[in-house]
Amino acid sequence: MSESSKSKSSLNLNPAPTLQCKDLHEYLKSRSAQFLETLYNYPTICLAVYRELPELARHFVIRLLFVEQPVPQAVVASWVSQAHAKEQIKAAEALSELSVWQDAPIPGGLPGWMLAQSFKKNLKVALLGGGRPWSMSMSLEPDGKARDVAFLDAYALERWECVLHYMVGSAQTEGISADAVRILLHAGLMTRDAEDGSAVITRAGFQFLLLSTAKQVWLFLQHYLHTAEKRSLSAAECLAFLYQLSFSTLGKDYSTEGMSNNMLVFLQHLREFGLVYQRKRKAGRFYPTRLALNIASVRGDAEISQPADTRGYIVVETNYRVYAYTQTSLQAALLGLFAELVYRFPNLVVGVLTRDSIRQALRGGITAAQIIKYLEQHAHTQMLKADTGGIRSESVLPPTVVDQIKLWESERNRAIYTEGVVYNQFLSQADFAALRDYARGAKVLIWQAERTRTVVVTRAGHDDVRRYWKRYSKRE
């Protein structure tokens, strides 16, 4: 009998990984304990982390906030009834993963918990007041050229669309900075072409384009923070300033007086990305935009504030026709990622969802769920009034269109890519049957062929099957 490493073939040999947009909790979990300790020196971050915690975890924090000695873990567990034991375990895990509380032994050997000192101190400052005033809280004279919310929304959209235009290869790429391009490359959203060295979009980049704007900005900033040290900036200080901006008021101007040189550099980068508006580099005031305020709203499928004129512009018909009432080439380019564009008018783009256009999108790494979610997010208000013919549907899209997009995706997933180890060339049928039955009993059998005496087992179960075969061979 011989064995060899092998992968079972599949129609989808390279399944595209799903782009993960981590919320604050998941992002901080991936950082070191030392980074978290530095981060908790900023009251804004402590408040943001507290708001992101599960409800039960927030309850624990408040009960422990003014306790200056360790509390036995058994006492904390007694605060929750047995009916909610699972929620209590999740809350404890969340607090431990974020280093909000720490194990603290109690005299007598009992295990206990105590809030991290820096987190406790600065959360008190955030909730009760005190501490140093925020650097941007200096009083300002009234702005003679004050900007309203409509202007700030238009400015933020224009700046952020520069990044997206660059990603889709649009001609409208004026204004994108070299720093933004480096971040796109670092994030794996774009890569350098092997022939001419130009930046081209990747599978992850296609998925990125279909995220909501708030999630795009937050994901982009996460990769900016990963490269902050190369710019001689503190990632912790930058993240604290971002959340300070998220607690600001849209349409209000803030002072740059008292900000360190590093933060002034960071402010200019945020200005390039559209998170703040500043008339001139040396102007003593700036206006946070909606992109900055929405950072704190990125969690799961939470509803995120958007300018009224950016909502609902797509109509989808049961004949797979898509009408996009838009004047921007970017929205037309995004629609072209998964639809075949037929007509283009000054304020209307007409496309068709076809098998080929959807399969091309799937090959690019976009999933059926992402396409459906994008069409739902941008559905015209008229779609909400559409008659579904008595068919119950949770989506505002025609049920036939939703089902067909999912069917086109399932065509590519009829076989599953599984890595395994092949056992063959058995000397007898009895040997083949013995090893096959053992693998089947251990639930590690992937495939077997009695005629050719071939068995394929999972790589995880390979060592166990090999040990069994050695024991079996010695008995022969």
C-alpha positions in Angstrom: 0.0 0.0 0.0 1.3 3.5 -0.8 0.1 7.0 0.2 0.5 10.4 -1.3 -0.7 13.9 -0.7 -3.5 15.0 -3.1 -6.3 17.5 -3.4 -9.7 16.4 -4.7 -10.4 18.3 -7.9 -13.2 20.8 -8.0 -14.9 23.2 -10.4 -13.8 26.0 -8.1 -10.2 25.2 -7.5 -9.4 28.6 -5.9 -12.3 29.6 -3.8 -12.1 33.3 -3.2 -11.7 34.3 0.5 -14.4 36.6 1.8 -13.1 40.1 2.6 -13.4 40.7 6.3 -14.3 44.1 7.6 -13.6 43.9 11.3 -15.5 46.1 13.7 -13.6 47.8 16.6 -13.9 44.7 18.8 -12.5 42.3 16.2 -9.7 44.8 15.2 -8.5 45.2 18.8 -8.6 41.5 19.4 -6.0 41.1 16.7 -3.6 43.6 18.3 -1.1 42.9 21.1 -1.8 43.4 24.8 0.9 46.1 24.9 -0.9 48.0 22.1 -4.2 47.8 24.1 -2.5 49.0 27.2 -1.2 52.1 25.4 -4.6 52.6 23.7 -6.5 52.6 27.0 -4.6 55.8 28.0 -7.1 57.7 25.8 -10.6 58.3 27.3 -12.2 58.4 23.8 -11.1 54.8 23.1 -12.2 53.6 26.5 -15.7 55.0 25.8 -15.7 53.5 22.3 -14.7 50.1 23.6 -17.3 50.3 26.3 -20.0 51.1 23.8 -19.0 48.1 21.6 -19.2 45.6 24.5 -22.1 43.1 24.8 -24.8 44.5 27.1 -24.0 42.1 29.9 -20.3 43.0 29.7 -21.2 46.7 30.0 -23.2 45.8 33.1 -20.1 44.0 34.6 -17.9 47.0 33.8 -20.2 49.5 35.6 -20.4 47.3 38.7 -16.7 47.0 38.9 -15.8 50.6 37.9 -15.6 51.9 41.5 -14.3 48.7 43.1 -10.6 49.0 44.1 -10.0 45.3 44.8 -10.3 42.0 42.9 -13.8 40.5 42.9 -14.1 36.7 43.0 -15.1 35.2 39.7 -17.8 33.2 41.5 -19.4 36.4 42.7 -19.4 37.9 39.2 -21.0 34.7 37.9 -23.7 34.9 40.7 -24.9 38.2 39.2 -26.4 36.3 36.2 -29.0 33.6 36.5 -28.3 30.1 35.1 -30.8 30.7 32.3 -28.3 33.2 30.8 -25.1 31.3 31.4 -24.1 31.4 27.7 -24.4 35.2 27.6 -22.3 35.4 30.8 -19.5 33.3 29.2 -19.6 35.5 26.1 -19.4 38.7 28.1 -16.5 37.3 30.2 -14.6 36.3 27.0 -15.2 39.7 25.4 -13.7 41.5 28.4 -10.7 39.2 28.6 -10.0 39.4 24.8 -9.9 43.1 25.0 -7.9 43.2 28.2 -10.6 45.3 29.8 -10.3 43.1 32.9 -7.5 40.9 34.2 -7.2 37.8 36.3 -6.3 38.9 39.8 -5.8 36.2 42.5 -7.5 36.8 45.9 -5.9 35.9 49.2 -6.9 32.3 49.9 -6.4 31.1 46.3 -9.7 32.2 44.8 -9.6 33.4 41.2 -10.8 36.9 40.8 -11.3 39.7 38.2 -10.3 43.4 38.3 -10.6 46.1 35.7 -7.4 47.1 34.0 -6.2 50.3 35.8 -5.7 52.4 32.7 -9.1 51.4 31.3 -10.8 52.1 34.6 -9.2 55.5 35.1 -9.9 56.8 31.6 -13.4 55.4 31.3 -14.2 57.4 34.5 -12.9 60.5 32.8 -15.0 59.8 29.7 -18.2 59.1 31.7 -17.8 61.6 34.6 -15.6 64.4 33.1 -12.3 65.7 34.2 -8.8 65.0 32.7 -7.2 67.1 30.0 -9.5 68.9 27.5 -9.4 67.5 24.0 -6.9 69.3 21.8 -9.6 70.2 19.3 -11.9 71.7 21.9 -10.4 75.2 21.9 -12.8 78.0 21.4 -12.9 79.6 18.0 -14.2 82.8 16.5 -17.2 82.4 14.2 -16.1 81.2 10.8 -16.7 83.9 8.2 -16.8 81.1 5.5 -18.7 78.5 7.4 -19.5 75.3 5.6 -22.9 73.6 5.9 -23.7 69.9 6.0 -24.6 69.6 2.3 -21.2 71.0 1.3 -19.3 68.7 3.7 -21.2 65.6 2.3 -20.4 66.6 -1.2 -16.8 67.2 -0.4 -16.4 63.9 1.5 -18.0 62.0 -1.4 -15.8 63.7 -4.0 -12.6 62.9 -2.1 -13.5 59.3 -1.3 -14.7 58.7 -4.9 -11.2 59.6 -6.1 -9.9 56.4 -4.3 -12.7 54.3 -5.8 -12.3 55.7 -9.3 -8.6 54.8 -9.1 -9.6 51.2 -8.1 -12.0 50.7 -11.0 -9.5 52.1 -13.5 -11.7 55.2 -14.3 -10.2 58.1 -16.1 -11.3 60.4 -13.2 -8.3 59.7 -10.9 -7.1 63.2 -10.4 -6.4 64.0 -6.8 -5.5 60.6 -5.4 -2.3 60.7 -3.3 0.7 58.3 -3.5 0.0 57.5 0.2 -3.5 56.3 -0.7 -2.1 54.1 -3.5 0.4 52.5 -1.1 -2.4 51.7 1.4 -4.5 50.0 -1.4 -1.4 47.9 -2.3 -0.7 47.1 1.3 -4.3 46.0 1.9 -4.2 43.7 -1.0 -7.0 45.6 -2.7 -4.7 46.3 -5.7 -1.5 44.8 -6.9 1.2 45.7 -9.4 0.9 44.3 -12.9 3.8 42.0 -13.7 4.2 43.5 -17.2 3.9 47.3 -16.9 3.9 47.8 -13.1 0.6 49.6 -13.1 -1.8 49.0 -10.2 -4.6 46.6 -11.0 -7.6 45.6 -8.8 -7.6 42.2 -7.0 -10.4 39.9 -5.9 -10.4 41.5 -2.5 -10.7 44.8 -4.3 -13.8 43.8 -6.1 -15.4 42.8 -2.8 -14.3 46.0 -1.2 -16.1 48.1 -3.9 -19.4 46.5 -3.0 -19.2 47.3 0.8 -21.0 50.3 2.2 -19.0 53.5 2.2 -18.6 53.5 6.0 -17.2 50.0 5.9 -14.9 50.9 3.0 -13.5 53.8 5.0 -13.0 51.8 8.2 -11.3 49.0 6.4 -9.0 51.4 4.6 -8.1 53.1 7.9 -7.3 49.8 9.6 -4.6 49.2 7.0 -3.5 52.8 7.3 -3.0 52.2 11.1 -1.0 49.1 10.3 1.5 51.2 8.4 1.4 54.2 10.7 4.8 53.4 12.3 6.5 53.8 8.9 5.2 57.4 8.9 6.6 57.9 12.4 3.0 58.1 13.7 1.6 56.4 16.7 -1.2 54.0 15.7 -2.8 54.3 19.2 -2.8 58.1 19.0 -4.2 58.1 15.5 -7.0 55.6 16.4 -7.9 57.7 19.5 -8.1 60.8 17.3 -10.4 59.0 14.8 -12.8 58.1 17.6 -12.6 61.6 19.0 -13.8 62.8 15.5 -16.6 60.2 15.6 -17.9 61.9 18.7 -17.9 65.3 17.1 -20.8 67.2 15.6 -21.4 67.3 11.9 -21.3 70.9 10.5 -19.3 72.3 13.5 -15.7 73.5 13.1 -12.9 72.6 15.5 -9.6 74.1 16.4 -6.1 72.7 15.5 -4.5 74.6 18.3 -2.6 72.4 20.7 -2.4 69.4 18.3 1.1 67.8 18.0 3.0 67.8 14.8 2.2 64.2 14.2 -1.5 64.8 14.6 -1.3 67.7 12.2 0.3 65.3 9.6 -2.4 62.8 10.3 -5.1 65.5 9.9 -3.7 66.2 6.4 -4.0 62.5 5.5 -7.6 62.5 6.7 -8.2 65.6 4.6 -7.0 63.8 1.5 -9.3 60.8 2.2 -12.3 63.1 2.8 -12.8 62.6 6.6 -12.2 66.2 7.4 -12.5 69.5 5.5 -9.9 72.2 5.9 -9.6 75.2 3.5 -5.8 75.5 3.7 -3.2 73.3 5.3 -2.3 76.0 7.8 -5.9 77.0 8.6 -6.5 76.9 12.3 -9.9 75.1 12.0 -11.3 72.0 10.3 -14.7 70.4 9.9 -15.2 66.6 10.4 -17.3 65.0 7.7 -19.9 62.3 7.8 -17.2 59.7 6.9 -15.4 60.4 10.2 -18.7 60.4 12.2 -19.7 57.0 10.8 -16.6 55.2 12.0 -18.2 54.4 15.3 -21.3 53.0 13.5 -19.4 50.1 11.7 -20.6 47.0 13.5 -22.3 44.1 11.7 -25.3 45.2 9.7 -26.0 48.3 11.7 -27.8 51.1 9.9 -25.4 53.8 9.0 -26.1 57.5 8.4 -25.9 58.6 4.8 -26.7 61.8 2.9 -30.2 61.7 1.6 -29.3 62.1 -2.0 -27.0 59.1 -2.1 -29.7 56.6 -1.2 -31.8 54.5 -3.6 -31.1 54.9 -7.3 -31.4 51.3 -8.7 -34.6 49.7 -10.0 -34.5 45.9 -10.8 -37.2 44.4 -13.0 -38.3 40.7 -13.1 -36.8 40.5 -16.6 -33.4 41.0 -15.1 -33.1 44.6 -16.4 -31.4 47.1 -14.1 -32.0 50.8 -14.3 -29.6 53.1 -12.4 -30.7 56.7 -12.1 -27.3 58.2 -11.6 -25.0 60.8 -13.2 -21.7 59.5 -11.7 -19.4 57.3 -13.8 -18.3 55.5 -10.5 -21.8 54.1 -9.8 -22.0 53.0 -13.4 -18.6 51.3 -13.2 -19.7 49.5 -9.9 -22.9 48.3 -11.7 -20.7 47.1 -14.5 -18.9 44.7 -12.1 -21.8 42.3 -12.2 -24.2 43.5 -15.0 -23.9 43.9 -18.7 -24.3 47.6 -19.5 -26.6 48.3 -22.5 -27.4 52.0 -22.6 -25.8 55.1 -21.0 -27.8 58.4 -20.8 -26.9 61.6 -19.0 -28.8 60.6 -15.9 -29.6 56.9 -16.5 -27.7 53.7 -17.0 -29.4 50.6 -18.3 -28.0 47.1 -17.7 -29.0 43.4 -17.8 -28.1 40.7 -15.2 -26.9 37.8 -17.3 -25.4 34.4 -16.5 -22.1 35.6 -18.1 -22.0 38.9 -16.2 -22.7 37.2 -12.9 -20.2 34.5 -13.4 -17.6 37.0 -14.3 -18.3 38.8 -11.0 -18.1 35.5 -9.2 -14.7 34.7 -10.8 -13.5 38.1 -9.5 -14.3 37.1 -5.9 -17.7 38.8 -5.6 -20.4 36.6 -4.0 -24.1 36.3 -4.8 -24.9 37.6 -1.4 -22.8 40.7 -1.9 -24.5 41.4 -5.3 -27.9 41.1 -3.8 -27.0 43.2 -0.7 -25.6 45.9 -3.0 -28.8 46.0 -5.1 -30.9 46.1 -1.9 -28.8 48.8 -0.3 -29.2 51.1 -3.3 -32.8 50.1 -4.3 -34.9 53.0 -5.4 -37.8 54.0 -3.1 -40.1 52.9 -5.9 -38.9 49.3 -5.4 -40.4 49.4 -1.9 -43.9 49.8 -3.5 -43.4 47.0 -6.0 -46.0 44.3 -6.2 -44.4 40.8 -5.8 -47.5 39.0 -7.1 -48.4 37.6 -3.7 -45.0 35.9 -3.2 -43.5 36.5 0.2 -40.0 37.8 0.1 -37.7 39.4 2.7 -35.9 41.3 -0.1 -37.1 44.4 -2.0 -35.8 42.8 -5.2 -38.0 40.5 -7.4 -37.8 37.0 -5.9 -37.0 35.5 -9.4 -33.9 37.7 -9.7 -32.7 36.9 -6.2 -33.2 33.1 -6.8 -31.5 33.2 -10.2 -28.4 35.0 -8.9 -28.1 32.4 -6.2 -28.5 29.5 -8.8 -25.8 31.0 -11.0 -23.5 31.0 -8.0 -24.4 27.4 -7.1 -23.4 26.2 -10.6 -19.8 27.0 -9.6 -20.1 25.2 -6.2 -21.2 21.8 -7.3 -17.9 20.3 -6.2 -16.0 21.0 -3.0 -12.2 21.5 -2.9 -10.9 19.3 -0.2 -7.2 18.6 0.6 -6.5 15.0 1.5 -4.1 12.0 1.4 -4.5 9.1 -1.0 -4.0 5.4 0.0 -3.7 2.9 -2.9 -1.9 -0.2 -4.2 -3.3 -2.4 -1.5 -2.1 -6.1 -1.8 -5.5 -7.5 -1.1 -9.2 -6.6 -1.0 -9.3 -7.3 2.7 -6.5 -4.8 3.4 -8.4 -2.1 1.4 -11.7 -2.9 3.2 -10.1 -2.8 6.6 -8.5 0.7 6.1 -11.6 2.1 4.4 -13.9 0.9 7.2 -11.6 2.4 9.8 -11.5 5.8 8.0 -15.2 5.7 7.6 -15.7 4.9 11.3 -13.4 7.8 12.3 -15.3 10.1 9.9 -12.2 11.1 8.0 -13.1 9.3 4.7 -13.4 11.6 1.7 -13.7 9.2 -1.2 -13.1 5.5 -2.0 -13.1 3.4 -5.1 -13.4 -0.4 -4.6 -12.5 -1.3 -8.2 -9.1 0.5 -8.0 -8.6 -0.1 -4.3 -8.2 3.6 -3.6 -9.0 5.5 -0.4 -8.7 9.3 0.2 -8.8 10.6 3.8 -8.7 14.1 5.2 -5.2 15.5 6.0 -6.3 16.0 9.6 -7.1 12.4 9.9 -4.1 11.1 8.0 -1.8 10.6 11.0 -4.5 8.5 12.8 -5.2 6.4 9.8 -1.4 5.8 9.2 -1.0 4.7 12.8 -3.9 2.3 12.4 -2.4 0.9 9.2 1.0 0.2 10.9 -0.8 -1.7 13.7 -2.9 -3.6 11.2 0.2 -4.5 9.1 2.0 -5.9 12.1 -0.9 -8.3 12.8 -0.7 -9.7 9.3 
